[in-house]
Amino acid sequence: MVRAFRSTRRKSSLYALALALSGGAAFGMTALAPATAAAQEQELPDPSSGFAEVYTEAVPLVQGETADFQAARAAIPNMTAAIENNRDRDLAGRYMLAVGSELSDRPLQRQGIELRLQGGLVPADQLGVLNWYAGNFALEVDDYEASRAFLNAALAAGYTEEGVDIVNLIARTYMEQGDDLGSYNFLTGAIAEADAAGNAVPEAWLRNSLQYVYEEAMVTEALDIVLRLVNDYPSERSWTDGLRIMEQILPVSDDAAVDLYRLMAARGALVDRSAMVRYIEEIDPRLMSNEVLDILQLGLAEGEFTAGDSYYTEVQGIAQNRASVDRNGIGTIISEARNGDALDAMNAGDVLYSLDDYAQAEEMYELGLERGFDANVANMRIGINQAMQGKHDEALTSFAAVAGERQPIAALWAAHVEAMHAGAGTM
């Protein structure tokens, strides 16, 4: 499964941002001819006298047609050396941010933002965006701890923008640092907070959480996330990814896995040759020939088998010879099931399922249940055939009665039934 983390960094120039954050036109220092003019902005404190002198001399380097940003950058060390108070820090930070934006100097931009944040004079409505950019600049140079601190501050300040996912980016800082568990724990906490607040959980949070539990084979957690993914984001991709993951990590018997393969086939998620072969081998072309032929046909359509494939030709030959026997002899099979034991009834249900006769298959499985066959197996198969007939409520009741190793598979089938009932897909 490929990591779903995506870059959420904005590609627009930061110079426009610098102008907006600095508070005025041109360089945005309200011209700042004398230093006292700047002190009148928003009733901010005065800069120190030593800083004001250095700063006032440097301002013309970034204003008007004679602006010289290289010279402005060279003036910065003297400016920072003169800093004495928070107003100095704020003004110096604005200056650095503007110069760094003009020269595409990321380290200088970050330094400017950090100085402004340290000064504590940033208006509340600008705290989020400043921390957001600082977090991105830190991430660009693999400074993960700092990036995380800035991004968390942006999150706390309520920064939002279309296309920006701060939570996912914070999770990424853990991942880039090699702390997959930290990423998972952070996302889990964010999901819980969103749930408590009644907010929608982004698909990316679920997918990145699923990545971790898949790699760690955390079956219960994986099932929970897959069910949520297919319920909240019921796309073909969600179903395919979710079912393929569950097929790989569910510790179930081969017989139980067949019920999952059948759901994968119904949802278009049976796309790997290895899964198709396992499916075929378990149901056996000599017993469930018609179902095997369906899988072979699917494999051809998906390009997993070819007509000249030795495995395909061997299995196709066996299944083809048996298929007509099952179709022509189904009456006898049903009769023997009605007069036989629980196993006879279940076997008849299997053959009827392979013939797409879901109504009679349901009847045979119910007969097997009545005669004492394993209730979890019987209810699972009854539910599948009810689902294939579109019997929504009945199928959900049957799946709810399944326990043991098939319970996770029954839960996935139930989600499928709900999706069909809601019009999210078709059989």
DRENDO-1510 file (C-alpha; in Angstrom, 1 decimal, always signed):
<recs>
REC; n; res; u; v; w
REC; 1; MET; +0.0; +0.0; +0.0 .
REC; 2; VAL; +1.5; +3.3; -1.1 .
REC; 3; ARG; +1.8; +6.0; +1.5 .
REC; 4; ALA; -1.0; +8.5; +1.1 .
REC; 5; PHE; +0.8; +11.5; +2.5 .
REC; 6; ARG; +0.6; +14.4; +0.1 .
REC; 7; SER; +2.4; +17.7; +0.2 .
REC; 8; THR; +0.1; +20.5; +1.4 .
REC; 9; ARG; +2.6; +23.3; +0.9 .
REC; 10; ARG; +1.3; +26.3; -1.1 .
REC; 11; LYS; +3.1; +27.1; -4.3 .
REC; 12; SER; +2.3; +30.8; -4.4 .
REC; 13; SER; +4.9; +33.5; -3.8 .
REC; 14; LEU; +5.5; +34.4; -0.2 .
REC; 15; TYR; +6.3; +38.0; -1.3 .
REC; 16; ALA; +2.6; +38.8; -1.4 .
REC; 17; LEU; +2.3; +37.3; +2.0 .
REC; 18; ALA; +5.2; +39.3; +3.3 .
REC; 19; LEU; +3.5; +42.5; +2.1 .
REC; 20; ALA; +0.2; +41.6; +3.7 .
REC; 21; LEU; +1.7; +40.6; +7.0 .
REC; 22; SER; +4.0; +43.6; +7.2 .
REC; 23; GLY; +1.1; +45.9; +7.4 .
REC; 24; GLY; +1.4; +48.4; +4.6 .
REC; 25; ALA; +2.1; +49.2; +1.0 .
REC; 26; ALA; +5.5; +48.8; -0.8 .
REC; 27; PHE; +7.6; +47.3; +2.0 .
REC; 28; GLY; +4.7; +47.8; +4.4 .
REC; 29; MET; +6.4; +49.6; +7.2 .
REC; 30; THR; +4.2; +52.7; +6.7 .
REC; 31; ALA; +7.3; +54.3; +5.2 .
REC; 32; LEU; +8.9; +54.5; +8.7 .
REC; 33; ALA; +10.8; +57.6; +7.9 .
REC; 34; PRO; +11.3; +58.4; +11.6 .
REC; 35; ALA; +11.2; +55.3; +13.8 .
REC; 36; THR; +8.5; +57.0; +15.9 .
REC; 37; ALA; +6.0; +56.7; +12.9 .
REC; 38; ALA; +6.2; +52.9; +13.2 .
REC; 39; ALA; +5.6; +53.1; +16.9 .
REC; 40; GLN; +2.2; +54.6; +16.2 .
REC; 41; GLU; +1.0; +51.5; +14.4 .
REC; 42; GLN; -1.6; +49.8; +16.5 .
REC; 43; GLU; -0.3; +51.5; +19.6 .
REC; 44; LEU; +2.8; +49.3; +19.6 .
REC; 45; PRO; +5.7; +50.0; +21.9 .
REC; 46; ASP; +8.6; +52.1; +20.6 .
REC; 47; PRO; +11.7; +50.4; +19.2 .
REC; 48; SER; +14.9; +50.9; +21.1 .
REC; 49; SER; +16.8; +54.0; +20.0 .
REC; 50; GLY; +19.8; +52.0; +18.8 .
REC; 51; PHE; +17.7; +49.7; +16.7 .
REC; 52; ALA; +15.6; +52.5; +15.3 .
REC; 53; GLU; +18.7; +54.2; +14.0 .
REC; 54; VAL; +19.9; +51.1; +12.2 .
REC; 55; TYR; +16.5; +50.2; +11.0 .
REC; 56; THR; +15.6; +53.6; +9.6 .
REC; 57; GLU; +18.8; +53.6; +7.5 .
REC; 58; ALA; +18.0; +50.2; +6.1 .
REC; 59; VAL; +14.3; +50.8; +5.1 .
REC; 60; PRO; +15.1; +52.7; +1.9 .
REC; 61; LEU; +16.9; +49.6; +0.6 .
REC; 62; VAL; +13.6; +47.9; +0.2 .
REC; 63; GLN; +11.4; +50.7; -1.0 .
REC; 64; GLY; +10.7; +52.3; -4.3 .
REC; 65; GLU; +12.5; +52.1; -7.7 .
REC; 66; THR; +15.9; +52.2; -6.0 .
REC; 67; ALA; +15.3; +49.2; -3.8 .
REC; 68; ASP; +18.4; +47.0; -3.5 .
REC; 69; PHE; +17.5; +43.7; -1.8 .
REC; 70; GLN; +21.1; +42.4; -1.9 .
REC; 71; ALA; +22.2; +45.4; +0.1 .
REC; 72; ALA; +19.2; +45.0; +2.3 .
REC; 73; ARG; +20.2; +41.4; +3.1 .
REC; 74; ALA; +23.7; +42.7; +3.9 .
REC; 75; ALA; +22.3; +45.2; +6.4 .
REC; 76; ILE; +20.5; +42.5; +8.4 .
REC; 77; PRO; +23.4; +41.4; +10.6 .
REC; 78; ASN; +23.7; +45.0; +12.0 .
REC; 79; MET; +20.0; +45.2; +12.4 .
REC; 80; THR; +19.8; +41.9; +14.4 .
REC; 81; ALA; +22.8; +43.0; +16.5 .
REC; 82; ALA; +20.9; +46.1; +17.6 .
REC; 83; ILE; +17.8; +44.2; +18.8 .
REC; 84; GLU; +16.9; +45.0; +22.4 .
REC; 85; ASN; +13.2; +44.5; +22.8 .
REC; 86; ASN; +10.1; +42.8; +21.3 .
REC; 87; ARG; +9.3; +45.7; +19.1 .
REC; 88; ASP; +12.8; +45.5; +17.6 .
REC; 89; ARG; +12.2; +41.8; +17.0 .
REC; 90; ASP; +8.9; +42.4; +15.3 .
REC; 91; LEU; +10.3; +45.1; +12.9 .
REC; 92; ALA; +13.4; +43.1; +12.2 .
REC; 93; GLY; +11.3; +40.0; +11.5 .
REC; 94; ARG; +9.1; +41.9; +9.0 .
REC; 95; TYR; +12.2; +43.2; +7.3 .
REC; 96; MET; +13.8; +39.8; +7.0 .
REC; 97; LEU; +10.5; +38.2; +5.8 .
REC; 98; ALA; +10.2; +40.8; +3.0 .
REC; 99; VAL; +13.8; +40.6; +1.9 .
REC; 100; GLY; +13.8; +36.8; +2.1 .
REC; 101; SER; +10.6; +36.6; +0.0 .
REC; 102; GLU; +12.0; +38.9; -2.7 .
REC; 103; LEU; +15.3; +36.9; -2.9 .
REC; 104; SER; +13.6; +33.5; -2.4 .
REC; 105; ASP; +15.8; +33.0; +0.6 .
REC; 106; ARG; +13.9; +30.4; +2.7 .
REC; 107; PRO; +16.2; +30.4; +5.7 .
REC; 108; LEU; +15.9; +34.2; +5.9 .
REC; 109; GLN; +12.1; +34.0; +5.6 .
REC; 110; ARG; +12.0; +31.5; +8.4 .
REC; 111; GLN; +14.3; +33.6; +10.6 .
REC; 112; GLY; +12.1; +36.6; +10.0 .
REC; 113; ILE; +8.9; +34.7; +11.0 .
REC; 114; GLU; +10.6; +33.3; +14.1 .
REC; 115; LEU; +11.7; +36.7; +15.2 .
REC; 116; ARG; +8.2; +38.0; +14.8 .
REC; 117; LEU; +6.7; +35.1; +16.8 .
REC; 118; GLN; +9.3; +35.5; +19.5 .
REC; 119; GLY; +8.5; +39.2; +19.8 .
REC; 120; GLY; +4.9; +38.4; +20.7 .
REC; 121; LEU; +3.4; +41.3; +18.8 .
REC; 122; VAL; +1.9; +39.4; +15.9 .
REC; 123; PRO; -1.9; +40.0; +15.6 .
REC; 124; ALA; -4.0; +37.0; +16.5 .
REC; 125; ASP; -5.3; +36.7; +13.0 .
REC; 126; GLN; -1.8; +36.3; +11.6 .
REC; 127; LEU; -0.5; +33.8; +14.1 .
REC; 128; GLY; -1.9; +30.8; +12.2 .
REC; 129; VAL; -0.4; +31.7; +8.8 .
REC; 130; LEU; +3.0; +32.6; +10.2 .
REC; 131; ASN; +3.3; +29.4; +12.0 .
REC; 132; TRP; +2.1; +27.5; +9.0 .
REC; 133; TYR; +4.9; +28.9; +6.8 .
REC; 134; ALA; +7.5; +28.5; +9.5 .
REC; 135; GLY; +6.5; +24.8; +9.8 .
REC; 136; ASN; +6.8; +24.3; +6.1 .
REC; 137; PHE; +10.2; +26.0; +6.0 .
REC; 138; ALA; +11.5; +23.8; +8.8 .
REC; 139; LEU; +10.2; +20.7; +7.1 .
REC; 140; GLU; +12.0; +21.6; +3.9 .
REC; 141; VAL; +15.3; +21.3; +5.8 .
REC; 142; ASP; +14.3; +18.2; +7.7 .
REC; 143; ASP; +14.0; +20.1; +11.0 .
REC; 144; TYR; +11.1; +17.9; +12.1 .
REC; 145; GLU; +10.8; +18.8; +15.8 .
REC; 146; ALA; +10.7; +22.6; +14.9 .
REC; 147; SER; +8.3; +21.9; +12.0 .
REC; 148; ARG; +5.9; +20.0; +14.3 .
REC; 149; ALA; +6.0; +22.8; +16.9 .
REC; 150; PHE; +5.1; +25.5; +14.4 .
REC; 151; LEU; +2.4; +23.4; +12.7 .
REC; 152; ASN; +0.8; +22.6; +16.0 .
REC; 153; ALA; +0.8; +26.3; +16.8 .
REC; 154; ALA; -0.8; +27.0; +13.5 .
REC; 155; LEU; -3.4; +24.3; +14.3 .
REC; 156; ALA; -4.0; +25.8; +17.7 .
REC; 157; ALA; -4.5; +29.2; +16.1 .
REC; 158; GLY; -7.2; +27.9; +13.9 .
REC; 159; TYR; -5.4; +28.3; +10.6 .
REC; 160; THR; -7.4; +26.9; +7.7 .
REC; 161; GLU; -7.3; +27.2; +4.0 .
REC; 162; GLU; -8.6; +25.2; +1.1 .
REC; 163; GLY; -6.2; +22.4; +0.2 .
REC; 164; VAL; -4.3; +22.8; +3.5 .
REC; 165; ASP; -4.3; +19.7; +5.8 .
REC; 166; ILE; -2.2; +20.7; +8.8 .
REC; 167; VAL; -3.0; +17.5; +10.7 .
REC; 168; ASN; -1.8; +15.3; +7.9 .
REC; 169; LEU; +1.4; +17.4; +7.6 .
REC; 170; ILE; +2.1; +17.1; +11.3 .
REC; 171; ALA; +1.7; +13.3; +11.0 .
REC; 172; ARG; +4.1; +13.4; +8.1 .
REC; 173; THR; +6.8; +15.0; +10.2 .
REC; 174; TYR; +6.7; +11.9; +12.5 .
REC; 175; MET; +6.8; +9.6; +9.5 .
REC; 176; GLU; +9.7; +11.5; +7.9 .
REC; 177; GLN; +11.5; +11.2; +11.2 .
REC; 178; GLY; +11.1; +7.4; +11.2 .
REC; 179; ASP; +8.5; +7.5; +14.0 .
REC; 180; ASP; +5.6; +5.7; +12.4 .
REC; 181; LEU; +4.0; +5.0; +15.7 .
REC; 182; GLY; +4.1; +8.7; +16.6 .
REC; 183; SER; +2.4; +9.5; +13.3 .
REC; 184; TYR; -0.3; +6.9; +14.0 .
REC; 185; ASN; -0.9; +8.0; +17.5 .
REC; 186; PHE; -1.2; +11.7; +16.4 .
REC; 187; LEU; -3.7; +10.8; +13.7 .
REC; 188; THR; -5.7; +8.6; +16.1 .
REC; 189; GLY; -5.9; +11.5; +18.5 .
REC; 190; ALA; -6.9; +13.9; +15.8 .
REC; 191; ILE; -9.6; +11.5; +14.6 .
REC; 192; ALA; -11.0; +11.1; +18.1 .
REC; 193; GLU; -11.1; +14.9; +18.6 .
REC; 194; ALA; -12.9; +15.4; +15.3 .
REC; 195; ASP; -15.4; +12.7; +16.3 .
REC; 196; ALA; -16.0; +14.4; +19.6 .
REC; 197; ALA; -16.6; +17.7; +17.9 .
REC; 198; GLY; -18.9; +16.2; +15.3 .
REC; 199; ASN; -16.6; +17.1; +12.5 .
REC; 200; ALA; -15.9; +15.1; +9.4 .
REC; 201; VAL; -12.7; +13.1; +9.4 .
REC; 202; PRO; -10.7; +13.6; +6.1 .
REC; 203; GLU; -10.0; +10.6; +4.0 .
REC; 204; ALA; -6.3; +11.1; +4.2 .
REC; 205; TRP; -6.3; +10.7; +8.0 .
REC; 206; LEU; -8.0; +7.4; +7.7 .
REC; 207; ARG; -5.7; +6.2; +4.9 .
REC; 208; ASN; -2.5; +7.1; +6.7 .
REC; 209; SER; -3.8; +5.5; +9.8 .
REC; 210; LEU; -4.6; +2.4; +7.8 .
REC; 211; GLN; -1.1; +2.3; +6.4 .
REC; 212; TYR; +0.3; +1.9; +9.8 .
REC; 213; VAL; -2.1; -0.8; +11.1 .
REC; 214; TYR; -1.7; -2.7; +7.9 .
REC; 215; GLU; +2.1; -2.8; +8.2 .
REC; 216; GLU; +1.8; -3.8; +11.9 .
REC; 217; ALA; -0.9; -6.4; +11.1 .
REC; 218; MET; -3.3; -4.7; +13.7 .
REC; 219; VAL; -6.4; -6.6; +12.5 .
REC; 220; THR; -9.0; -5.1; +14.8 .
REC; 221; GLU; -7.9; -1.6; +14.2 .
REC; 222; ALA; -7.5; -2.2; +10.4 .
REC; 223; LEU; -11.1; -3.5; +10.2 .
REC; 224; ASP; -12.4; -0.5; +12.1 .
REC; 225; ILE; -10.6; +1.9; +9.7 .
REC; 226; VAL; -11.6; +0.0; +6.6 .
REC; 227; LEU; -15.3; -0.1; +7.6 .
REC; 228; ARG; -15.1; +3.6; +8.3 .
REC; 229; LEU; -13.3; +4.3; +5.0 .
REC; 230; VAL; -15.9; +2.4; +2.9 .
REC; 231; ASN; -18.8; +4.0; +4.8 .
REC; 232; ASP; -17.5; +7.6; +4.8 .
REC; 233; TYR; -15.8; +7.5; +1.4 .
REC; 234; PRO; -17.5; +4.7; -0.5 .
REC; 235; SER; -15.5; +4.9; -3.7 .
REC; 236; GLU; -14.2; +1.9; -5.7 .
REC; 237; ARG; -10.7; +2.7; -4.5 .
REC; 238; SER; -11.8; +2.6; -0.9 .
REC; 239; TRP; -13.4; -0.8; -1.3 .
REC; 240; THR; -10.5; -2.2; -3.4 .
REC; 241; ASP; -7.8; -1.0; -1.0 .
REC; 242; GLY; -9.7; -2.0; +2.1 .
REC; 243; LEU; -10.7; -5.5; +1.0 .
REC; 244; ARG; -7.2; -6.2; -0.3 .
REC; 245; ILE; -5.7; -5.2; +3.0 .
REC; 246; MET; -8.1; -7.3; +5.0 .
REC; 247; GLU; -7.4; -10.3; +2.7 .
REC; 248; GLN; -3.7; -10.0; +3.5 .
REC; 249; ILE; -3.9; -9.6; +7.2 .
REC; 250; LEU; -7.0; -11.5; +8.4 .
REC; 251; PRO; -5.9; -14.7; +10.2 .
REC; 252; VAL; -8.7; -16.9; +8.9 .
REC; 253; SER; -9.0; -20.4; +7.5 .
REC; 254; ASP; -9.0; -21.0; +3.8 .
REC; 255; ASP; -12.7; -21.9; +3.9 .
REC; 256; ALA; -13.5; -18.6; +5.7 .
REC; 257; ALA; -11.3; -16.7; +3.2 .
REC; 258; VAL; -13.7; -17.9; +0.4 .
REC; 259; ASP; -16.4; -15.7; +1.8 .
REC; 260; LEU; -14.1; -12.7; +1.7 .
REC; 261; TYR; -13.0; -13.5; -1.9 .
REC; 262; ARG; -16.7; -13.6; -2.9 .
REC; 263; LEU; -17.1; -10.1; -1.5 .
REC; 264; MET; -14.0; -9.0; -3.3 .
REC; 265; ALA; -15.4; -10.3; -6.5 .
REC; 266; ALA; -18.7; -8.6; -5.9 .
REC; 267; ARG; -16.9; -5.2; -5.2 .
REC; 268; GLY; -14.5; -5.5; -8.1 .
REC; 269; ALA; -11.6; -5.9; -5.7 .
REC; 270; LEU; -10.4; -9.3; -6.8 .
REC; 271; VAL; -7.6; -8.0; -9.1 .
REC; 272; ASP; -4.5; -10.0; -8.1 .
REC; 273; ARG; -3.6; -13.4; -9.6 .
REC; 274; SER; -2.4; -14.7; -6.3 .
REC; 275; ALA; -5.8; -14.1; -4.6 .
REC; 276; MET; -7.6; -15.5; -7.6 .
REC; 277; VAL; -5.5; -18.7; -7.4 .
REC; 278; ARG; -6.1; -19.1; -3.7 .
REC; 279; TYR; -9.8; -18.6; -4.3 .
REC; 280; ILE; -9.9; -21.2; -7.0 .
REC; 281; GLU; -7.8; -23.7; -5.1 .
REC; 282; GLU; -10.1; -23.6; -2.1 .
REC; 283; ILE; -13.4; -24.0; -3.8 .
REC; 284; ASP; -11.9; -26.6; -6.2 .
REC; 285; PRO; -12.8; -26.7; -9.9 .
REC; 286; ARG; -14.1; -30.2; -9.5 .
REC; 287; LEU; -16.6; -29.1; -6.9 .
REC; 288; MET; -17.6; -25.5; -7.6 .
REC; 289; SER; -16.8; -25.5; -11.3 .
REC; 290; ASN; -19.1; -22.7; -12.4 .
REC; 291; GLU; -17.8; -20.3; -9.8 .
REC; 292; VAL; -14.3; -21.2; -10.9 .
REC; 293; LEU; -15.1; -20.5; -14.5 .
REC; 294; ASP; -16.4; -17.0; -13.4 .
REC; 295; ILE; -13.0; -16.4; -11.6 .
REC; 296; LEU; -11.1; -17.5; -14.7 .
REC; 297; GLN; -13.1; -15.2; -16.9 .
REC; 298; LEU; -12.5; -12.3; -14.4 .
REC; 299; GLY; -8.7; -13.1; -14.5 .
REC; 300; LEU; -8.7; -12.9; -18.3 .
REC; 301; ALA; -10.5; -9.6; -18.2 .
REC; 302; GLU; -8.0; -8.2; -15.6 .
REC; 303; GLY; -5.0; -9.5; -17.5 .
REC; 304; GLU; -4.0; -11.8; -14.7 .
REC; 305; PHE; -4.5; -14.9; -16.8 .
REC; 306; THR; -4.0; -15.5; -20.5 .
REC; 307; ALA; -5.6; -18.1; -22.8 .
REC; 308; GLY; -2.1; -19.7; -23.1 .
REC; 309; ASP; -1.4; -19.7; -19.4 .
REC; 310; SER; -0.7; -23.3; -18.3 .
REC; 311; TYR; -2.5; -22.9; -15.0 .
REC; 312; TYR; -5.5; -21.3; -16.7 .
REC; 313; THR; -5.8; -24.0; -19.4 .
REC; 314; GLU; -5.5; -26.8; -16.8 .
REC; 315; VAL; -8.1; -25.4; -14.4 .
REC; 316; GLN; -10.4; -24.3; -17.2 .
REC; 317; GLY; -10.4; -27.8; -18.7 .
REC; 318; ILE; -11.3; -29.4; -15.4 .
REC; 319; ALA; -14.0; -26.8; -14.5 .
REC; 320; GLN; -15.5; -26.9; -18.0 .
REC; 321; ASN; -16.0; -30.6; -17.9 .
REC; 322; ARG; -17.6; -30.5; -14.5 .
REC; 323; ALA; -19.8; -27.4; -15.1 .
REC; 324; SER; -22.3; -29.1; -17.3 .
REC; 325; VAL; -22.6; -32.0; -14.8 .
REC; 326; ASP; -23.5; -29.6; -12.0 .
REC; 327; ARG; -26.0; -27.8; -14.1 .
REC; 328; ASN; -27.7; -30.9; -15.4 .
REC; 329; GLY; -27.6; -32.7; -12.1 .
REC; 330; ILE; -28.7; -30.0; -9.8 .
REC; 331; GLY; -32.1; -31.5; -9.3 .
REC; 332; THR; -30.6; -34.6; -7.9 .
REC; 333; ILE; -28.2; -32.7; -5.7 .
REC; 334; ILE; -31.2; -30.7; -4.2 .
REC; 335; SER; -33.2; -33.9; -3.7 .
REC; 336; GLU; -30.3; -35.6; -1.9 .
REC; 337; ALA; -29.9; -32.5; +0.2 .
REC; 338; ARG; -33.5; -32.5; +1.3 .
REC; 339; ASN; -33.3; -36.2; +2.3 .
REC; 340; GLY; -29.7; -36.1; +3.7 .
REC; 341; ASP; -27.9; -34.5; +6.6 .
REC; 342; ALA; -26.6; -31.0; +7.3 .
REC; 343; LEU; -23.5; -31.4; +5.2 .
REC; 344; ASP; -25.5; -32.6; +2.2 .
REC; 345; ALA; -27.6; -29.4; +2.5 .
REC; 346; MET; -24.5; -27.1; +2.8 .
REC; 347; ASN; -22.9; -28.8; -0.2 .
REC; 348; ALA; -26.0; -28.3; -2.2 .
REC; 349; GLY; -26.0; -24.6; -1.2 .
REC; 350; ASP; -22.5; -24.3; -2.5 .
REC; 351; VAL; -23.3; -25.7; -5.9 .
REC; 352; LEU; -26.4; -23.6; -6.2 .
REC; 353; TYR; -24.4; -20.5; -5.3 .
REC; 354; SER; -21.9; -21.3; -8.0 .
REC; 355; LEU; -24.8; -21.5; -10.5 .
REC; 356; ASP; -26.1; -18.1; -9.3 .
REC; 357; ASP; -29.2; -19.6; -7.9 .
REC; 358; TYR; -29.2; -17.6; -4.8 .
REC; 359; ALA; -32.7; -18.2; -3.6 .
REC; 360; GLN; -32.4; -22.0; -3.6 .
REC; 361; ALA; -28.9; -21.7; -2.2 .
REC; 362; GLU; -30.3; -19.7; +0.7 .
REC; 363; GLU; -32.9; -22.4; +1.3 .
REC; 364; MET; -30.3; -25.2; +1.4 .
REC; 365; TYR; -28.0; -23.2; +3.8 .
REC; 366; GLU; -31.0; -22.6; +6.1 .
REC; 367; LEU; -31.7; -26.4; +5.9 .
REC; 368; GLY; -28.1; -27.0; +6.9 .
REC; 369; LEU; -28.4; -24.6; +9.8 .
REC; 370; GLU; -31.6; -26.3; +11.0 .
REC; 371; ARG; -29.9; -29.7; +10.9 .
REC; 372; GLY; -27.1; -28.5; +13.2 .
REC; 373; PHE; -24.3; -27.3; +10.9 .
REC; 374; ASP; -21.8; -24.8; +12.2 .
REC; 375; ALA; -24.0; -21.7; +12.8 .
REC; 376; ASN; -21.3; -19.2; +11.9 .
REC; 377; VAL; -20.7; -20.8; +8.5 .
REC; 378; ALA; -24.3; -21.3; +7.8 .
REC; 379; ASN; -25.4; -17.8; +8.7 .
REC; 380; MET; -22.5; -16.4; +6.7 .
REC; 381; ARG; -23.6; -18.2; +3.6 .
REC; 382; ILE; -27.2; -17.5; +4.2 .
REC; 383; GLY; -26.4; -13.8; +4.5 .
REC; 384; ILE; -24.3; -13.8; +1.3 .
REC; 385; ASN; -27.1; -15.3; -0.7 .
REC; 386; GLN; -29.6; -12.9; +0.8 .
REC; 387; ALA; -27.3; -10.1; -0.1 .
REC; 388; MET; -27.0; -11.3; -3.7 .
REC; 389; GLN; -30.8; -11.2; -3.9 .
REC; 390; GLY; -31.0; -7.7; -2.6 .
REC; 391; LYS; -32.6; -8.8; +0.7 .
REC; 392; HIS; -31.2; -6.0; +2.8 .
REC; 393; ASP; -32.7; -6.5; +6.2 .
REC; 394; GLU; -32.5; -10.3; +6.1 .
REC; 395; ALA; -28.9; -10.2; +5.1 .
REC; 396; LEU; -28.0; -7.8; +7.9 .
REC; 397; THR; -29.7; -10.0; +10.4 .
REC; 398; SER; -27.8; -13.1; +9.2 .
REC; 399; PHE; -24.4; -11.3; +9.2 .
REC; 400; ALA; -25.1; -10.0; +12.7 .
REC; 401; ALA; -25.5; -13.6; +13.9 .
REC; 402; VAL; -21.9; -14.5; +12.7 .
REC; 403; ALA; -19.2; -14.8; +15.3 .
REC; 404; GLY; -15.7; -16.3; +15.4 .
REC; 405; GLU; -13.2; -16.0; +12.6 .
REC; 406; ARG; -15.9; -15.0; +10.1 .
REC; 407; GLN; -17.2; -12.0; +12.1 .
REC; 408; PRO; -14.9; -9.5; +10.4 .
REC; 409; ILE; -15.9; -10.8; +7.0 .
REC; 410; ALA; -19.5; -10.6; +8.0 .
REC; 411; ALA; -19.0; -7.0; +9.1 .
REC; 412; LEU; -17.5; -6.2; +5.6 .
REC; 413; TRP; -20.4; -7.9; +3.9 .
REC; 414; ALA; -22.8; -6.0; +6.0 .
REC; 415; ALA; -21.1; -2.7; +5.0 .
REC; 416; HIS; -21.5; -3.8; +1.4 .
REC; 417; VAL; -25.2; -4.5; +1.8 .
REC; 418; GLU; -25.7; -1.1; +3.4 .
REC; 419; ALA; -23.8; +0.5; +0.5 .
REC; 420; MET; -26.0; -1.3; -2.0 .
REC; 421; HIS; -29.2; -0.3; -0.1 .
REC; 422; ALA; -28.0; +3.3; -0.1 .
REC; 423; GLY; -27.4; +3.2; -3.9 .
REC; 424; ALA; -23.6; +3.4; -3.6 .
REC; 425; GLY; -23.1; +0.5; -6.0 .
REC; 426; THR; -24.6; -2.4; -7.7 .
REC; 427; MET; -24.1; -6.2; -7.6 .
</recs>
